[in-house]
């Protein structure tokens, strides 16, 4: 895999990238029900290379400035309403999932548990109302 097509491979195999503002990777891991000590340091290549031939999903979490980025392969936590609503409590969350082979492309933007924008193969939803809750 070359650096130019690293992230293209996420779309080919089915991948989700979620950003959560203001939470550390450790806080995100705990919110997802995991234990930080169960995570090992790895590169994107290491994460991607664990998927082929495996039956499980891969999850990577890192910080980028004031944001935590979650990279998922063969799993859809970033599309699960209960998960993204919980992770967005008191902050902002954006997630994007793509699987080219099935023409699936989803995008979500939440603010403090409220869905502000969603786009999926079937519909797009936009709300400016802070009471429009995605639950």
GROMACS elastic network, one bead per residue, 0.5 to 0.9 nm:
[ bonds ]
;  ai    aj funct       b0    kb
    1     4     6  0.83284   500
    1     5     6  0.67869   500
    1     6     6  0.63397   500
    1     9     6  0.86648   500
    1    45     6  0.81982   500
    2     5     6  0.57051   500
    2     6     6  0.61808   500
    3     6     6  0.51582   500
    3     7     6  0.81937   500
    4     7     6  0.77807   500
    4     8     6  0.81701   500
    5     9     6  0.64465   500
    6     9     6  0.57298   500
    6    10     6  0.76128   500
    6    44     6  0.82227   500
    6    45     6  0.79013   500
    6    48     6  0.88642   500
    7    10     6  0.53578   500
    7    11     6  0.73853   500
    8    11     6  0.54666   500
    8    12     6  0.66222   500
    9    13     6  0.62061   500
    9    14     6  0.81745   500
    9    15     6  0.83461   500
    9    48     6  0.85548   500
   10    13     6  0.54399   500
   10    14     6  0.55556   500
   10    16     6  0.75587   500
   10    48     6  0.84096   500
   10    72     6  0.85453   500
   10    73     6  0.70065   500
   10    97     6  0.88756   500
   10    98     6  0.74552   500
   10    99     6  0.76928   500
   11    14     6  0.51035   500
   11    15     6  0.57812   500
   11    16     6  0.84449   500
   11    97     6  0.78664   500
   11    98     6  0.50109   500
   11   100     6  0.54926   500
   11   101     6  0.82413   500
   12    15     6  0.79926   500
   12    98     6  0.80043   500
   12    99     6  0.58202   500
   12   100     6  0.55481   500
   12   101     6  0.65654   500
   13    73     6  0.72875   500
   13    74     6  0.73408   500
   13    98     6  0.86377   500
   13    99     6  0.63832   500
   13   100     6  0.79673   500
   13   101     6  0.82201   500
   14    72     6  0.84757   500
   14    73     6  0.60952   500
   14    74     6  0.59256   500
   14    75     6  0.80771   500
   14    97     6  0.72408   500
   14    98     6  0.57472   500
   14   100     6  0.74909   500
   14   101     6  0.86179   500
   14   104     6  0.88027   500
   15    71     6  0.72627   500
   15    72     6  0.54698   500
   15    74     6  0.63816   500
   15    75     6  0.73724   500
   15    76     6  0.78433   500
   15    96     6  0.83070   500
   15    97     6  0.56289   500
   15    98     6  0.58289   500
   15    99     6  0.67687   500
   16    70     6  0.78527   500
   16    71     6  0.58879   500
   16    72     6  0.50360   500
   16    73     6  0.66198   500
   16    74     6  0.84768   500
   16    75     6  0.76811   500
   16    76     6  0.66121   500
   16    77     6  0.80929   500
   16    78     6  0.63475   500
   16    79     6  0.81534   500
   16    95     6  0.69358   500
   16    96     6  0.55009   500
   16    98     6  0.66000   500
   16   106     6  0.89638   500
   17    69     6  0.68528   500
   17    70     6  0.55809   500
   17    72     6  0.63887   500
   17    78     6  0.71558   500
   17    94     6  0.83842   500
   17    95     6  0.56293   500
   17    96     6  0.54336   500
   17    97     6  0.65190   500
   18    68     6  0.80981   500
   18    69     6  0.56660   500
   18    70     6  0.50272   500
   18    71     6  0.66716   500
   18    72     6  0.84206   500
   18    77     6  0.88671   500
   18    78     6  0.58868   500
   18    84     6  0.89464   500
   18    93     6  0.70973   500
   18    94     6  0.56665   500
   18    96     6  0.63711   500
   18    97     6  0.85361   500
   19    67     6  0.62183   500
   19    68     6  0.55612   500
   19    70     6  0.63601   500
   19    92     6  0.82087   500
   19    93     6  0.55905   500
   19    94     6  0.53309   500
   19    95     6  0.62492   500
   20    23     6  0.64426   500
   20    24     6  0.87343   500
   20    28     6  0.82543   500
   20    66     6  0.86329   500
   20    67     6  0.54727   500
   20    68     6  0.52232   500
   20    69     6  0.66134   500
   20    70     6  0.82508   500
   20    87     6  0.71767   500
   20    88     6  0.69076   500
   20    91     6  0.73802   500
   20    92     6  0.59963   500
   20    94     6  0.67965   500
   20    95     6  0.86867   500
   21    24     6  0.85574   500
   21    66     6  0.59301   500
   21    68     6  0.63638   500
   21    69     6  0.88803   500
   21    88     6  0.82649   500
   21    91     6  0.60537   500
   21    92     6  0.54996   500
   21    93     6  0.64643   500
   21    94     6  0.89582   500
   22    66     6  0.54360   500
   22    67     6  0.57764   500
   22    68     6  0.75306   500
   22    91     6  0.67623   500
   22    92     6  0.81466   500
   23    26     6  0.80059   500
   23    27     6  0.58985   500
   23    28     6  0.64449   500
   23    63     6  0.87882   500
   23    66     6  0.75696   500
   23    67     6  0.67382   500
   23    68     6  0.63601   500
   23    87     6  0.87905   500
   23    91     6  0.84124   500
   24    27     6  0.51392   500
   24    28     6  0.63303   500
   24    29     6  0.86741   500
   24    62     6  0.82496   500
   24    63     6  0.67649   500
   24    66     6  0.81182   500
   24    67     6  0.75040   500
   24    68     6  0.60631   500
   25    28     6  0.50846   500
   25    29     6  0.61637   500
   25    30     6  0.86718   500
   25    36     6  0.83512   500
   25    61     6  0.59793   500
   25    62     6  0.57912   500
   25    63     6  0.62414   500
   25    67     6  0.87848   500
   25    68     6  0.57614   500
   25    69     6  0.79193   500
   25    70     6  0.85233   500
   26    29     6  0.51134   500
   26    30     6  0.62832   500
   26    31     6  0.86554   500
   26    35     6  0.80948   500
   26    36     6  0.57600   500
   26    61     6  0.87322   500
   27    30     6  0.51334   500
   27    31     6  0.61330   500
   27    32     6  0.86228   500
   27    36     6  0.86272   500
   28    32     6  0.61639   500
   28    33     6  0.86929   500
   28    34     6  0.86400   500
   28    61     6  0.82343   500
   28    68     6  0.77536   500
   28    70     6  0.87533   500
   28    87     6  0.73071   500
   29    32     6  0.51282   500
   29    33     6  0.64561   500
   29    34     6  0.51493   500
   29    35     6  0.63314   500
   29    36     6  0.61538   500
   29    39     6  0.89554   500
   29    61     6  0.80021   500
   30    33     6  0.50418   500
   30    34     6  0.51624   500
   30    35     6  0.60342   500
   30    36     6  0.71890   500
   31    34     6  0.73766   500
   31    83     6  0.85251   500
   31    86     6  0.77852   500
   31    87     6  0.68753   500
   32    35     6  0.88944   500
   32    77     6  0.88393   500
   32    83     6  0.73978   500
   32    87     6  0.82398   500
   34    37     6  0.87984   500
   34    38     6  0.75983   500
   34    39     6  0.87925   500
   35    38     6  0.55220   500
   35    39     6  0.74207   500
   36    39     6  0.55387   500
   36    40     6  0.86136   500
   37    40     6  0.76214   500
   39    42     6  0.89919   500
   39    60     6  0.86295   500
   39    61     6  0.89767   500
   42    45     6  0.79347   500
   42    46     6  0.56908   500
   42    47     6  0.66185   500
   42    60     6  0.80800   500
   43    46     6  0.50777   500
   43    47     6  0.63383   500
   43    48     6  0.86428   500
   43    60     6  0.86773   500
   44    47     6  0.50264   500
   44    48     6  0.60706   500
   44    49     6  0.84317   500
   44    60     6  0.77915   500
   44    71     6  0.87661   500
   45    48     6  0.50805   500
   45    49     6  0.58882   500
   45    50     6  0.86316   500
   46    49     6  0.51112   500
   46    50     6  0.63869   500
   47    50     6  0.55097   500
   47    51     6  0.72826   500
   47    58     6  0.64136   500
   47    59     6  0.73386   500
   47    60     6  0.68161   500
   47    71     6  0.89338   500
   47    73     6  0.85994   500
   48    51     6  0.57103   500
   48    52     6  0.78346   500
   48    58     6  0.76192   500
   48    73     6  0.77114   500
   49    52     6  0.64086   500
   50    53     6  0.80538   500
   50    54     6  0.69456   500
   50    56     6  0.89448   500
   50    57     6  0.86868   500
   50    58     6  0.71510   500
   51    54     6  0.53294   500
   51    55     6  0.77143   500
   51    56     6  0.72491   500
   51    57     6  0.68281   500
   51    58     6  0.65737   500
   51    73     6  0.74368   500
   51    74     6  0.80981   500
   52    55     6  0.84531   500
   54    57     6  0.79019   500
   56    74     6  0.75111   500
   56    75     6  0.86870   500
   57    72     6  0.73654   500
   57    73     6  0.57449   500
   57    75     6  0.57685   500
   58    71     6  0.80661   500
   58    72     6  0.57533   500
   58    73     6  0.51843   500
   58    74     6  0.68882   500
   58    75     6  0.75377   500
   59    70     6  0.69800   500
   59    71     6  0.56907   500
   59    73     6  0.65711   500
   59    74     6  0.89689   500
   59    75     6  0.82414   500
   60    69     6  0.80285   500
   60    70     6  0.56414   500
   60    72     6  0.64977   500
   60    73     6  0.89171   500
   61    68     6  0.68731   500
   61    69     6  0.56453   500
   61    71     6  0.63667   500
   61    72     6  0.88555   500
   62    67     6  0.85445   500
   62    68     6  0.56110   500
   62    69     6  0.53814   500
   62    70     6  0.67543   500
   62    71     6  0.86511   500
   63    66     6  0.71407   500
   63    67     6  0.56968   500
   63    69     6  0.59461   500
   63    70     6  0.88372   500
   64    67     6  0.51750   500
   64    68     6  0.59455   500
   64    69     6  0.68627   500
   65    68     6  0.78829   500
   70    78     6  0.83232   500
   70    95     6  0.89462   500
   72    75     6  0.59589   500
   72    76     6  0.70929   500
   72    77     6  0.78020   500
   72    78     6  0.81220   500
   72    97     6  0.89639   500
   73    76     6  0.79612   500
   75    78     6  0.83931   500
   76    79     6  0.53160   500
   76    80     6  0.65194   500
   76    97     6  0.77350   500
   77    80     6  0.51272   500
   77    81     6  0.84332   500
   77    83     6  0.64367   500
   77    84     6  0.75157   500
   78    81     6  0.80457   500
   78    83     6  0.71790   500
   78    84     6  0.61457   500
   78    94     6  0.84923   500
   78    95     6  0.57316   500
   78    96     6  0.73550   500
   78    97     6  0.75173   500
   78   108     6  0.84513   500
   79    82     6  0.89445   500
   79    83     6  0.79045   500
   79    84     6  0.70726   500
   79    95     6  0.73436   500
   79    96     6  0.80526   500
   79    97     6  0.74743   500
   79   106     6  0.77855   500
   79   107     6  0.83148   500
   79   108     6  0.77279   500
   80    83     6  0.53959   500
   80    84     6  0.62206   500
   80    85     6  0.84335   500
   81    84     6  0.53658   500
   81    85     6  0.58092   500
   81    86     6  0.83762   500
   81   134     6  0.67963   500
   81   135     6  0.62210   500
   82    85     6  0.52988   500
   82    86     6  0.61523   500
   82    87     6  0.86499   500
   82   134     6  0.84399   500
   82   135     6  0.64646   500
   83    86     6  0.52741   500
   83    87     6  0.61475   500
   83    88     6  0.86019   500
   84    88     6  0.59675   500
   84    89     6  0.86747   500
   84    93     6  0.72823   500
   84    94     6  0.86786   500
   84    95     6  0.84820   500
   84   108     6  0.88615   500
   84   110     6  0.77933   500
   84   113     6  0.77317   500
   84   134     6  0.89805   500
   85    88     6  0.52748   500
   85    89     6  0.65046   500
   85    93     6  0.86125   500
   85   110     6  0.73088   500
   85   111     6  0.86821   500
   85   112     6  0.75914   500
   85   114     6  0.73014   500
   85   115     6  0.82116   500
   85   133     6  0.85484   500
   85   134     6  0.66635   500
   85   135     6  0.68174   500
   86    89     6  0.54503   500
   86   112     6  0.85264   500
   86   113     6  0.66431   500
   87    90     6  0.84951   500
   87    91     6  0.80137   500
   87    92     6  0.85080   500
   87    93     6  0.72802   500
   87   112     6  0.85272   500
   87   113     6  0.78871   500
   88    91     6  0.51286   500
   88    92     6  0.53771   500
   88    93     6  0.52878   500
   88    94     6  0.87731   500
   88   110     6  0.62834   500
   88   111     6  0.60802   500
   88   112     6  0.50642   500
   88   113     6  0.52667   500
   88   114     6  0.81558   500
   89    92     6  0.77605   500
   89    93     6  0.89165   500
   89   110     6  0.88776   500
   89   111     6  0.73504   500
   89   113     6  0.50912   500
   89   114     6  0.85712   500
   90   111     6  0.73681   500
   90   113     6  0.75155   500
   91   110     6  0.82834   500
   91   111     6  0.58310   500
   91   112     6  0.50968   500
   91   113     6  0.81423   500
   92   109     6  0.74450   500
   92   110     6  0.57653   500
   92   112     6  0.62814   500
   92   113     6  0.83813   500
   93   108     6  0.78276   500
   93   109     6  0.57465   500
   93   110     6  0.51976   500
   93   111     6  0.65160   500
   93   112     6  0.83392   500
   93   113     6  0.88487   500
   94   107     6  0.73162   500
   94   108     6  0.54458   500
   94   110     6  0.64150   500
   94   111     6  0.89124   500
   95   106     6  0.79403   500
   95   107     6  0.55938   500
   95   108     6  0.52025   500
   95   109     6  0.67068   500
   95   110     6  0.89501   500
   96   105     6  0.73704   500
   96   106     6  0.55584   500
   96   108     6  0.65930   500
   97   104     6  0.76646   500
   97   105     6  0.56778   500
   97   106     6  0.50940   500
   97   107     6  0.65593   500
   98   102     6  0.89461   500
   98   103     6  0.77008   500
   98   104     6  0.55463   500
   98   106     6  0.64987   500
   98   107     6  0.88561   500
   99   102     6  0.59091   500
   99   103     6  0.60910   500
   99   104     6  0.50933   500
   99   105     6  0.65645   500
  100   104     6  0.62465   500
  100   105     6  0.77862   500
  101   104     6  0.78087   500
  102   105     6  0.89754   500
  103   121     6  0.77947   500
  104   120     6  0.75477   500
  104   121     6  0.62221   500
  105   119     6  0.78031   500
  105   120     6  0.59120   500
  105   121     6  0.62409   500
  106   118     6  0.74293   500
  106   119     6  0.55086   500
  106   121     6  0.70295   500
  107   117     6  0.78546   500
  107   118     6  0.55464   500
  107   119     6  0.50940   500
  107   120     6  0.66319   500
  108   115     6  0.74416   500
  108   116     6  0.78291   500
  108   117     6  0.58425   500
  108   119     6  0.66446   500
  108   120     6  0.87752   500
  109   114     6  0.85439   500
  109   115     6  0.61608   500
  109   116     6  0.55680   500
  109   117     6  0.51713   500
  109   118     6  0.64524   500
  110   113     6  0.59634   500
  110   114     6  0.52840   500
  110   116     6  0.53606   500
  110   117     6  0.71326   500
  110   118     6  0.87608   500
  110   134     6  0.81283   500
  111   114     6  0.51831   500
  111   115     6  0.65872   500
  111   116     6  0.67664   500
  111   130     6  0.82772   500
  112   115     6  0.84981   500
  112   130     6  0.87145   500
  113   132     6  0.89461   500
  113   133     6  0.62788   500
  113   134     6  0.65629   500
  113   135     6  0.79796   500
  114   127     6  0.87780   500
  114   129     6  0.84391   500
  114   130     6  0.62663   500
  114   131     6  0.68478   500
  114   132     6  0.56824   500
  114   134     6  0.55015   500
  114   135     6  0.83574   500
  115   118     6  0.72739   500
  115   125     6  0.86148   500
  115   126     6  0.78418   500
  115   127     6  0.70143   500
  115   130     6  0.84016   500
  115   132     6  0.63946   500
  115   133     6  0.57938   500
  115   134     6  0.50904   500
  115   135     6  0.87865   500
  116   125     6  0.78117   500
  116   126     6  0.55971   500
  116   128     6  0.64025   500
  116   129     6  0.79439   500
  116   130     6  0.81808   500
  116   132     6  0.78100   500
  116   133     6  0.87484   500
  116   134     6  0.87948   500
  117   124     6  0.73619   500
  117   125     6  0.54706   500
  117   127     6  0.63867   500
  117   128     6  0.88491   500
  118   123     6  0.79386   500
  118   124     6  0.54445   500
  118   125     6  0.50221   500
  118   126     6  0.65493   500
  119   122     6  0.79114   500
  119   123     6  0.59555   500
  119   125     6  0.64487   500
  119   126     6  0.87404   500
  120   123     6  0.53612   500
  120   124     6  0.62211   500
  120   125     6  0.89166   500
  121   124     6  0.83281   500
  127   130     6  0.78939   500
  127   132     6  0.67557   500
  128   131     6  0.87495   500
  128   132     6  0.80148   500
  129   132     6  0.56028   500
  129   133     6  0.89033   500
  130   133     6  0.74937   500
